[in-house]
Every structure is written in C-alpha cells, then in structure tokens.
Amino acid sequence: MFVSVVLAGAALRAGLVLRRARAARRPAPRGARRRHLRLAKPAVVLMSIGFVGGWISAVWLRGWSPFGTFHGVLGALVLALFAAAAVHGWRLECGRGGSRQAHALLGAFAMLGALVAAVAGFVLLP
C-alpha cells in the first residue's frame, strides 16, 4: 500500500501543476497531463489490489470482520473516492465532459483519506 499511496501523492502533485497552470491561464508544462495519467492509473489499480488484499487478510488470515475496524471502513470509503475520481478523470480524458472541479476534489479527499487510513492501520500491525 505504501507504493500506491506514494504514486497517488505524485499523481496529485502532477494534477496540481495542471490546475495551477489553468488557474493562471497559461499553458500547462509540456508532458504534465501525460505524467498525471501515467501516475494516477497505476495508483488506482494498486489501491484496489491493496484493498482486496487487506480484506482477504482481515477475513481469512486473522478472522476479523472486514469492516470491524476504523481502518477497514475508511479503506472502503477511500477506495470509493479513488474510484469516483478515476471515473471523472476517465470522462475528462475521453472528452465526455465531466467536472474538473469534482475530479480535483475527489482526488484530494481520496488522498487525504488514504493518509488517514494509513495512520489508522498502524495499530493493526502485528
């Protein structure tokens, strides 16, 4: 999960570069959009794999309820936020409209939630 959070943070940073350029009404740096996409897509995939792995670990290896901890509940919420940000991003990428503002807010809240979930998961470590 560490790698996925780092990738998501790098994708957020690349997205903020795009956002700042748009707000200043100047062109984005060359390759900024491609960098954002190159980082964000694997981050969402790795977050999803990590969530499923955590669920399997909680249920089958430890005998816990999958959502019996704050970390589990928050992890599900964070995955939903990342998925929603990904859907909005995909719509933007395909030119099907969508709100850049919604995409930005979902991504930012997903990243914030991922950091809180990471901290909440420390107490679950063996």
N, C-alpha and C positions, 0 to 999 in steps of 0.2 A: 504494500500500500504506500510505502514511502515514495517509491518511484512515481506512482500515479499522482500523488499529491504534489511532488516537485514538478512533474510535467504540467499539471493543471495550473500551478503557480506561474510557470513560464508562459503558458498559453494566455493566462490572464494578463500578464505583463505585455505580451505582444498585442493583445486586444486593446489594452490601454494606449499603446502607441498609435494604433489606428484611430481610436476615439479622440485622442488629443489633436491629431492632425485634422480630423474632420471638424472639431470644435474651433480650431484656429483657421479654418477654411483654406488649408494648404494641402497639397498632395501628400499622401502617406509615403513614408520612406520605401524605397524600392525593395520588394520582396516581403514587406511586412504582413500582408494578407496571407501569402503563401506560408510564411513562418507560423502565423497564428493557427492556420488549418493543420499544418504538419505536426504541431504540438498538441492541439486540442483533441483531435480524433483518437490518437492512441491513449490519451489521458482518460477519455470517457470509457473506452474499451477496458483499460486496466482497472478503472474504478468499478466497473460492472463485474469483472472477474474477481476482484478483491472482495466485493460484497458477497458474491455467491460463495467464495471460499470461506469467508467469515461465518456465513450462515451454516455451511456444512460443518465447519469446525465446532461451532457452538452446539449444534444439534447432535451430530453423530460422535464426535470425539469427546465432548465434555458433558453431554446430557442436559444441556441448558435449554430453556425456552429461547427460540431465535430472537424474540423481541422482548426478552425479560430484563434487559439492561438498557440504560440510557444510551450507551454506545450503539446497541442494535437498532433502537428506534431512530436515533439520529442518523445512523448509517443509511437506513431506508429513506429517510427524508432527503438526505444529501444526494443519494442516487437519483431520486425523483427530480431534484433540482438540476443535476447534471444532465439527465435525460431531456428535460424540458429545454434547457439551454442548447443542447445538441440539436433538437428538433427545430428550434428557432434559427439556429445557425445554418442548418441544412436548407431551410426555406430561403434564407438570405443568399446562400451560396448558389442555389438553383434559380434565383431571380423570381421566386414566387411570392415576393412580398415578405411581410413579417416586420416586426418592430426591432430595430437595432437597440432601442432603449430596453425593451423586455429581455432581449438576449443578454445585454450587458448586466442588467440587474440579476437575472437568474444565474449567470456565471459568477458574479461577485458573491451572491449569497451562497451558492454551492461551494465556492472556495472557502468562505468563512465557516460554513458548516463542516466542511472536511477537516479544517484545522481544529475545530472544537471536538469533533468526533475522534480525531487522533489523540487529543489530550484525554478525552474520556476513556479511551481504550487502554491507557497506561495501567489503570487499576486492574484490568483483566489479565494482564500478562502474568505468566507463571512465575 
